[in-house]
Amino acid sequence: MEEFVITHHEKYDLLSCPKRKLEIQVIHTEKIPESVPEWCLLAYGRYHTGPHQVNPMDVEFITGFGVVDPEKIEYEPYFRHQLIRYAIDYWAFHEFKREFDEITYSDGYQKMFIDSMSLDPAKMTPELRLYCSRDISEELLDFFIWKAKHLPVMLN
């Protein structure tokens, strides 16, 4: 599991994974915008408090997560969405002590991170093709552990 760091600033939080050079700017907002420019790589988490004795109203919190400089992320492209989701889940558990009720993604985020998770071998890196073709019953390793263990042997 990756190590995430939350840095609190005056108007936002910065969620980062220094090892993978991932940075996500976290802001609270009142609603999800109806249209977002294509270049915005945003995810939105919704959290409902639900009615309870102190406050009978169901209060909704919306948190925006903007990926900062995605080209710098040092992670297998196929797994970047999962890394970002782990970071978002980490932040939610740290701040709310529970997961979000719903997470939605902007079109730009969807196109860059989710739509790129194709199982088409032509869209995979050679390392990922080798990883996917391994014998799963023998190799239950995480991609990066598998890569460190096997790739140097295959390249020699």
CYANA upper distance limits for C-alpha pairs under 8 A (distance plus 0.5 A):
  2 GLU  CA     17 CYS  CA      7.60
  2 GLU  CA     19 LYS  CA      8.29
  3 GLU  CA     17 CYS  CA      6.51
  3 GLU  CA     18 PRO  CA      8.33
  3 GLU  CA     19 LYS  CA      8.13
  4 PHE  CA     15 LEU  CA      7.38
  4 PHE  CA     16 SER  CA      6.06
  4 PHE  CA     17 CYS  CA      5.16
  4 PHE  CA     18 PRO  CA      7.93
  4 PHE  CA     87 ALA  CA      7.19
  4 PHE  CA     90 TYR  CA      8.05
  5 VAL  CA     14 LEU  CA      8.48
  5 VAL  CA     15 LEU  CA      6.26
  5 VAL  CA     16 SER  CA      5.73
  5 VAL  CA     17 CYS  CA      6.76
  5 VAL  CA     18 PRO  CA      8.32
  6 ILE  CA     13 ASP  CA      7.14
  6 ILE  CA     14 LEU  CA      6.21
  6 ILE  CA     15 LEU  CA      5.13
  6 ILE  CA     16 SER  CA      7.01
  6 ILE  CA     91 TRP  CA      8.09
  7 THR  CA     13 ASP  CA      6.11
  7 THR  CA     14 LEU  CA      5.56
  7 THR  CA     15 LEU  CA      6.98
  8 HIS  CA     12 TYR  CA      7.05
  8 HIS  CA     13 ASP  CA      5.02
  8 HIS  CA     14 LEU  CA      6.94
  9 HIS  CA     13 ASP  CA      6.01
  9 HIS  CA     14 LEU  CA      7.92
 11 LYS  CA     27 ILE  CA      7.86
 12 TYR  CA     25 GLN  CA      7.26
 12 TYR  CA     26 VAL  CA      6.10
 12 TYR  CA     27 ILE  CA      5.58
 12 TYR  CA     28 HIS  CA      8.28
 13 ASP  CA     25 GLN  CA      6.50
 13 ASP  CA     26 VAL  CA      5.45
 13 ASP  CA     27 ILE  CA      7.19
 14 LEU  CA     23 GLU  CA      7.30
 14 LEU  CA     24 ILE  CA      6.29
 14 LEU  CA     25 GLN  CA      5.30
 14 LEU  CA     26 VAL  CA      6.50
 15 LEU  CA     23 GLU  CA      6.32
 15 LEU  CA     24 ILE  CA      5.51
 15 LEU  CA     25 GLN  CA      6.78
 15 LEU  CA     26 VAL  CA      7.44
 15 LEU  CA     87 ALA  CA      7.84
 15 LEU  CA     91 TRP  CA      7.95
 16 SER  CA     21 LYS  CA      7.78
 16 SER  CA     22 LEU  CA      5.86
 16 SER  CA     23 GLU  CA      4.88
 16 SER  CA     24 ILE  CA      6.60
 16 SER  CA     87 ALA  CA      8.30
 17 CYS  CA     21 LYS  CA      6.35
 17 CYS  CA     22 LEU  CA      5.56
 17 CYS  CA     23 GLU  CA      7.13
 17 CYS  CA     87 ALA  CA      8.44
 18 PRO  CA     22 LEU  CA      7.00
 20 ARG  CA     73 ILE  CA      6.27
 20 ARG  CA     74 GLU  CA      5.35
 20 ARG  CA     75 TYR  CA      6.73
 21 LYS  CA     72 LYS  CA      6.74
 21 LYS  CA     73 ILE  CA      5.51
 21 LYS  CA     74 GLU  CA      6.57
 22 LEU  CA     67 VAL  CA      8.28
 22 LEU  CA     68 VAL  CA      8.03
 22 LEU  CA     70 PRO  CA      7.93
 22 LEU  CA     72 LYS  CA      7.84
 22 LEU  CA     73 ILE  CA      5.74
 22 LEU  CA     74 GLU  CA      8.18
 23 GLU  CA     67 VAL  CA      6.68
 23 GLU  CA     68 VAL  CA      5.88
 23 GLU  CA     69 ASP  CA      8.04
 24 ILE  CA     65 PHE  CA      6.54
 24 ILE  CA     66 GLY  CA      5.83
 24 ILE  CA     67 VAL  CA      5.04
 24 ILE  CA     68 VAL  CA      6.06
 25 GLN  CA     64 GLY  CA      8.47
 25 GLN  CA     65 PHE  CA      6.19
 25 GLN  CA     66 GLY  CA      5.59
 25 GLN  CA     67 VAL  CA      7.03
 25 GLN  CA     68 VAL  CA      7.34
 26 VAL  CA     63 THR  CA      7.37
 26 VAL  CA     64 GLY  CA      6.16
 26 VAL  CA     65 PHE  CA      5.25
 26 VAL  CA     66 GLY  CA      7.05
 27 ILE  CA     63 THR  CA      6.23
 27 ILE  CA     64 GLY  CA      5.69
 27 ILE  CA     65 PHE  CA      7.22
 28 HIS  CA     61 PHE  CA      8.10
 28 HIS  CA     62 ILE  CA      6.49
 28 HIS  CA     63 THR  CA      4.98
 28 HIS  CA     64 GLY  CA      6.57
 29 THR  CA     61 PHE  CA      8.19
 29 THR  CA     62 ILE  CA      6.09
 29 THR  CA     63 THR  CA      6.46
 29 THR  CA     64 GLY  CA      7.34
 30 GLU  CA     61 PHE  CA      7.73
 30 GLU  CA     62 ILE  CA      6.71
 31 LYS  CA     62 ILE  CA      7.03
 32 ILE  CA     44 TYR  CA      7.78
 32 ILE  CA     62 ILE  CA      8.02
 36 VAL  CA     40 CYS  CA      7.16
 36 VAL  CA    106 SER  CA      7.35
 36 VAL  CA    107 ASP  CA      8.27
 37 PRO  CA    108 GLY  CA      8.01
 38 GLU  CA    106 SER  CA      8.40
 38 GLU  CA    107 ASP  CA      6.82
 38 GLU  CA    108 GLY  CA      5.07
 39 TRP  CA    108 GLY  CA      6.16
 40 CYS  CA     66 GLY  CA      7.80
 40 CYS  CA    106 SER  CA      7.77
 40 CYS  CA    108 GLY  CA      6.33
 40 CYS  CA    109 TYR  CA      7.53
 41 LEU  CA     66 GLY  CA      6.18
 41 LEU  CA     67 VAL  CA      6.11
 41 LEU  CA    105 TYR  CA      8.44
 41 LEU  CA    106 SER  CA      6.90
 41 LEU  CA    107 ASP  CA      8.36
 41 LEU  CA    108 GLY  CA      5.85
 41 LEU  CA    109 TYR  CA      4.78
 41 LEU  CA    112 MET  CA      8.47
 42 LEU  CA     64 GLY  CA      7.18
 42 LEU  CA     65 PHE  CA      5.97
 42 LEU  CA     66 GLY  CA      5.05
 42 LEU  CA     67 VAL  CA      7.01
 42 LEU  CA    105 TYR  CA      6.42
 42 LEU  CA    106 SER  CA      5.82
 42 LEU  CA    108 GLY  CA      8.05
 42 LEU  CA    109 TYR  CA      6.34
 43 ALA  CA     64 GLY  CA      6.36
 43 ALA  CA     65 PHE  CA      5.56
 43 ALA  CA     66 GLY  CA      7.11
 43 ALA  CA    103 ILE  CA      7.24
 43 ALA  CA    104 THR  CA      6.15
 43 ALA  CA    105 TYR  CA      4.87
 43 ALA  CA    106 SER  CA      6.73
 43 ALA  CA    109 TYR  CA      7.77
 44 TYR  CA     62 ILE  CA      7.13
 44 TYR  CA     63 THR  CA      6.07
 44 TYR  CA     64 GLY  CA      5.05
 44 TYR  CA     65 PHE  CA      6.61
 44 TYR  CA    103 ILE  CA      5.96
 44 TYR  CA    104 THR  CA      5.73
 44 TYR  CA    105 TYR  CA      6.78
 45 GLY  CA     62 ILE  CA      6.14
 45 GLY  CA     63 THR  CA      5.68
 45 GLY  CA     64 GLY  CA      7.03
 45 GLY  CA     65 PHE  CA      8.50
 45 GLY  CA    100 PHE  CA      6.24
 45 GLY  CA    101 ASP  CA      7.89
 45 GLY  CA    102 GLU  CA      6.30
 45 GLY  CA    103 ILE  CA      4.96
 45 GLY  CA    104 THR  CA      7.15
 46 ARG  CA     60 GLU  CA      7.28
 46 ARG  CA     61 PHE  CA      6.26
 46 ARG  CA     62 ILE  CA      5.21
 46 ARG  CA     63 THR  CA      7.15
 46 ARG  CA    100 PHE  CA      6.12
 46 ARG  CA    101 ASP  CA      6.16
 46 ARG  CA    102 GLU  CA      5.70
 46 ARG  CA    103 ILE  CA      6.83
 47 TYR  CA     60 GLU  CA      6.15
 47 TYR  CA     61 PHE  CA      5.61
 47 TYR  CA     62 ILE  CA      6.98
 47 TYR  CA     99 GLU  CA      8.43
 47 TYR  CA    100 PHE  CA      5.57
 47 TYR  CA    101 ASP  CA      5.74
 47 TYR  CA    102 GLU  CA      7.63
 48 HIS  CA     58 ASP  CA      6.98
 48 HIS  CA     59 VAL  CA      6.15
 48 HIS  CA     60 GLU  CA      4.96
 48 HIS  CA     61 PHE  CA      6.84
 48 HIS  CA    101 ASP  CA      7.39
 49 THR  CA     58 ASP  CA      6.34
 49 THR  CA     59 VAL  CA      5.83
 49 THR  CA     60 GLU  CA      6.91
 49 THR  CA     61 PHE  CA      8.48
 50 GLY  CA     56 PRO  CA      8.46
 50 GLY  CA     57 MET  CA      7.46
 50 GLY  CA     58 ASP  CA      4.83
 50 GLY  CA     59 VAL  CA      6.89
 51 PRO  CA     55 ASN  CA      6.70
 51 PRO  CA     56 PRO  CA      4.98
 51 PRO  CA     57 MET  CA      5.50
 51 PRO  CA     58 ASP  CA      5.26
 51 PRO  CA     59 VAL  CA      8.20
 52 HIS  CA     56 PRO  CA      5.72
 52 HIS  CA     57 MET  CA      8.04
 65 PHE  CA     88 ILE  CA      8.14
 69 ASP  CA     73 ILE  CA      8.12
 75 TYR  CA     79 PHE  CA      7.58
 75 TYR  CA     80 ARG  CA      6.79
 76 GLU  CA     80 ARG  CA      6.97
 77 PRO  CA    113 PHE  CA      8.27
 77 PRO  CA    116 SER  CA      8.27
 78 TYR  CA    113 PHE  CA      8.24
 78 TYR  CA    116 SER  CA      7.04
 78 TYR  CA    117 MET  CA      5.66
 78 TYR  CA    118 SER  CA      8.42
 78 TYR  CA    124 MET  CA      7.83
 79 PHE  CA     83 LEU  CA      6.92
 79 PHE  CA    117 MET  CA      8.01
 80 ARG  CA     84 ILE  CA      6.73
 80 ARG  CA    113 PHE  CA      6.96
 81 HIS  CA     85 ARG  CA      6.61
 81 HIS  CA    113 PHE  CA      5.75
 81 HIS  CA    114 ILE  CA      6.72
 82 GLN  CA     86 TYR  CA      6.61
 83 LEU  CA     87 ALA  CA      6.82
 84 ILE  CA     88 ILE  CA      6.70
 85 ARG  CA     89 ASP  CA      6.53
 86 TYR  CA     90 TYR  CA      6.50
 87 ALA  CA     91 TRP  CA      6.72
 88 ILE  CA     92 ALA  CA      6.72
 89 ASP  CA     93 PHE  CA      6.67
 89 ASP  CA     99 GLU  CA      6.67
 89 ASP  CA    100 PHE  CA      8.17
 90 TYR  CA     94 HIS  CA      6.57
 91 TRP  CA     95 GLU  CA      6.54
 92 ALA  CA     96 PHE  CA      5.92
 92 ALA  CA     97 LYS  CA      7.09
 92 ALA  CA     98 ARG  CA      6.66
 92 ALA  CA     99 GLU  CA      6.06
 92 ALA  CA    100 PHE  CA      7.11
 93 PHE  CA     97 LYS  CA      4.62
 93 PHE  CA     98 ARG  CA      5.29
 93 PHE  CA     99 GLU  CA      6.49
105 TYR  CA    109 TYR  CA      6.48
105 TYR  CA    110 GLN  CA      6.55
106 SER  CA    110 GLN  CA      6.63
107 ASP  CA    111 LYS  CA      6.56
108 GLY  CA    112 MET  CA      6.65
109 TYR  CA    113 PHE  CA      6.32
109 TYR  CA    114 ILE  CA      7.76
110 GLN  CA    114 ILE  CA      5.43
110 GLN  CA    115 ASP  CA      6.47
111 LYS  CA    115 ASP  CA      5.59
111 LYS  CA    116 SER  CA      7.41
112 MET  CA    116 SER  CA      6.69
113 PHE  CA    117 MET  CA      7.51
116 SER  CA    123 LYS  CA      8.36
118 SER  CA    123 LYS  CA      7.32
118 SER  CA    124 MET  CA      8.31
119 LEU  CA    123 LYS  CA      8.01
119 LEU  CA    124 MET  CA      7.92
120 ASP  CA    124 MET  CA      7.35
121 PRO  CA    129 ARG  CA      6.97
124 MET  CA    128 LEU  CA      6.50
124 MET  CA    129 ARG  CA      6.69
125 THR  CA    129 ARG  CA      6.87
126 PRO  CA    130 LEU  CA      6.82
127 GLU  CA    131 TYR  CA      6.66
127 GLU  CA    147 LYS  CA      7.78
127 GLU  CA    151 LEU  CA      8.18
128 LEU  CA    132 CYS  CA      6.56
128 LEU  CA    143 PHE  CA      8.40
129 ARG  CA    133 SER  CA      6.71
130 LEU  CA    134 ARG  CA      6.87
131 TYR  CA    143 PHE  CA      7.30
131 TYR  CA    146 TRP  CA      7.93
131 TYR  CA    147 LYS  CA      8.16
134 ARG  CA    139 GLU  CA      7.36
135 ASP  CA    139 GLU  CA      6.48
136 ILE  CA    140 LEU  CA      6.21
139 GLU  CA    146 TRP  CA      8.35
141 LEU  CA    145 ILE  CA      6.67
141 LEU  CA    146 TRP  CA      6.02
142 ASP  CA    146 TRP  CA      6.49
143 PHE  CA    147 LYS  CA      6.46
144 PHE  CA    148 ALA  CA      6.68
145 ILE  CA    149 LYS  CA      6.69
146 TRP  CA    150 HIS  CA      6.47
146 TRP  CA    151 LEU  CA      8.32
147 LYS  CA    151 LEU  CA      5.71
148 ALA  CA    152 PRO  CA      7.50
149 LYS  CA    153 VAL  CA      8.18
150 HIS  CA    154 MET  CA      6.81
151 LEU  CA    155 LEU  CA      6.62
152 PRO  CA    156 ASN  CA      6.90
